[in-house]
Amino acid sequence: MKKITAVAGLVVVTALGGPAAAGDGVPPREVGKEQYRTLVSQCRYADTAKARARCRTEVKELYRIGRTDTSLDCRTYSGVTVCGTLTLSRSERRCAQDSTDRGVSFRRAEVECYTLS
């Protein structure tokens, strides 16, 4: 499968439950060291240097290392761990829909299509 075509931007749910985006004035969300490492690592699935850099910048703006955030949605499928809300491209959404139509759980399809397509 081809690499992810672009990272449209990380969208995360803040501790208060509302959406946050880079530069919106919300203080960085505190996450554990391993969670932070996962968030940065998942940026490698972007297919261009610009998209990877944008992803890493957003992680640095939205998160800081501190206490582990038990409410952060982290999951591992096919040996790949991701955290937070994944923004899927059109082709990744189609991939996820095809997978769920074949009986794969949405969470698994989402991760596999995000990281492997």
C-alpha positions in Angstrom: 0.0 0.0 0.0 1.1 3.5 -0.6 2.1 6.0 2.1 -0.4 8.4 3.4 -0.9 11.2 0.9 -1.1 14.1 3.3 -1.7 15.0 6.9 -4.5 17.5 6.9 -3.6 18.4 10.4 -4.0 16.9 13.8 -7.3 17.4 15.5 -7.4 16.4 19.1 -9.8 16.4 21.9 -8.7 18.5 24.8 -9.1 17.4 28.3 -12.3 19.4 28.5 -13.7 17.5 25.6 -13.7 20.3 23.0 -11.7 20.4 19.7 -8.4 22.1 19.7 -6.1 23.0 16.8 -2.6 24.4 16.6 -2.5 28.1 17.4 -6.0 28.5 18.9 -4.8 29.7 22.3 -5.4 26.4 24.1 -2.5 25.5 26.4 -0.7 22.3 25.4 -2.3 19.1 26.5 -0.1 17.1 29.0 0.7 13.6 27.9 3.1 10.9 29.0 6.5 10.6 27.5 5.6 7.5 25.5 2.3 9.0 24.3 4.3 12.1 23.1 6.8 9.9 21.4 3.9 8.0 19.6 2.3 11.3 18.5 5.6 12.5 17.0 6.3 9.1 15.5 3.0 8.8 13.7 3.9 11.9 11.7 6.3 9.7 9.7 3.3 8.3 7.7 2.9 11.7 5.9 4.3 11.3 2.3 6.0 14.7 2.0 8.7 16.4 4.0 6.4 19.4 4.3 3.5 17.3 5.7 5.8 15.5 8.1 7.2 18.8 9.4 3.7 20.3 9.8 2.6 17.3 11.7 5.6 17.4 14.1 5.1 21.2 14.6 1.4 20.6 15.5 2.3 17.9 18.0 4.8 20.3 19.6 2.2 23.0 19.8 -0.7 20.8 21.1 1.1 18.6 23.5 3.7 18.7 26.3 5.4 15.9 28.2 4.0 15.5 31.7 1.7 13.1 33.4 0.2 10.2 31.3 -3.2 11.2 29.9 -5.4 8.2 30.4 -8.1 9.8 28.2 -5.9 10.0 25.2 -7.1 7.5 22.6 -4.0 5.4 21.8 -4.4 2.1 20.0 -2.2 -0.5 18.3 -3.1 -2.5 15.2 -0.8 -4.4 12.8 2.2 -3.5 15.0 1.6 0.3 14.6 0.5 2.5 17.5 -1.2 5.8 17.0 -2.8 8.3 19.4 -5.4 11.0 19.1 -8.0 11.6 16.4 -6.8 10.6 12.9 -7.7 12.8 10.0 -8.2 10.6 7.1 -7.8 11.6 3.4 -10.6 10.8 1.0 -8.7 7.6 -0.2 -8.1 6.6 3.4 -11.8 7.0 4.2 -12.6 4.8 1.3 -10.1 2.3 2.4 -11.6 2.3 5.9 -15.1 1.9 4.5 -14.0 -1.0 2.3 -12.4 -2.7 5.3 -15.4 -2.2 7.6 -17.7 -3.5 4.8 -15.5 -6.7 5.0 -16.0 -7.0 8.8 -12.9 -5.2 10.1 -13.7 -2.9 13.1 -13.6 0.8 12.3 -10.8 1.5 14.8 -8.6 -1.1 13.2 -9.5 0.0 9.6 -8.8 3.6 10.5 -5.3 2.9 11.8 -4.4 0.5 9.1 -5.6 2.8 6.3 -3.9 5.8 7.9 -0.6 4.1 8.3 -0.4 1.6 5.5 -2.3 3.2 2.6 
